Amino acid sequence: MLNNIETVVLVSIFVILLLVIFKPVKSFFNLDILPSCILSVCVSALCIIGMSRSLKGLPGILLMSYAALAIAVFLMLLLPFIWNCLKKTKDCFSGYTTHKDEVSRTDSKQLRRK
């Protein structure tokens, strides 16, 4: 069961990395679609291998940068989503307190008139 969940997570991260890495590779190297797709698949595969395996020695050192790339790309996609959720929650609560303050001001003005 754990291997199935790990496989699903790694495949979804692979797809996200593939989509994110494809555009910069295509625009930076000025390649056609097929070569840039092959290069993106290779880089994404290296990222997934680096994230999923703890290799010892030279292969582990070489794949460490790819694992860092995968983690950085994933965090850069995840952080704006979290930021927007927190901002919406903050705006929702600040709108409530602003409305509450406006109601209390109107109530105090009406009390002063009487």
BELGI-V649845 format. One record per residue. RES is the residue in one small letter. OMEGA is omega as a letter, one per 20 degrees, with the letter a starting at -180 (none if undefined). D_FIRST is the distance of its C-alpha to the first C-alpha in whole Angstrom. Layout:
# BELGI-V649845
res	omega	d_first
RES	OMEGA	D_FIRST
RES	OMEGA	D_FIRST
This chain:
# BELGI-V649845
res	omega	d_first
m	a	0
l	r	4
n	r	5
n	r	5
i	r	6
e	r	9
t	r	10
v	r	11
v	a	13
l	r	14
v	r	16
s	r	17
i	r	19
f	r	20
v	r	22
i	r	23
l	a	24
l	a	26
l	a	28
v	a	29
i	a	30
f	a	32
k	r	35
p	r	36
v	a	36
k	a	38
s	a	40
f	a	41
f	a	41
n	a	43
l	r	41
d	a	40
i	a	37
l	r	36
p	r	36
s	r	35
c	r	32
i	r	31
l	r	32
s	r	30
v	r	27
c	r	28
v	r	28
s	r	25
a	r	23
l	r	25
c	a	23
i	r	20
i	r	20
g	r	22
m	a	19
s	a	16
r	r	18
s	a	21
l	r	23
k	r	27
g	a	30
l	r	31
p	r	28
g	r	27
i	r	30
l	a	30
l	a	27
m	a	27
s	r	29
y	r	27
a	r	24
a	r	27
l	a	28
a	a	24
i	r	24
a	r	28
v	a	27
f	r	24
l	r	26
m	r	29
l	a	27
l	a	26
l	r	29
p	r	31
f	r	29
i	r	29
w	r	32
n	r	33
c	r	31
l	r	33
k	r	36
k	r	36
t	r	35
k	r	38
d	r	41
c	a	40
f	r	41
s	r	44
g	r	45
y	a	45
t	r	47
t	r	49
h	r	50
k	r	50
d	r	53
e	r	55
v	a	55
s	r	56
r	r	59
t	r	60
d	r	61
s	r	62
k	r	65
q	r	65
l	r	66
r	a	69
r	a	71
k	none	71
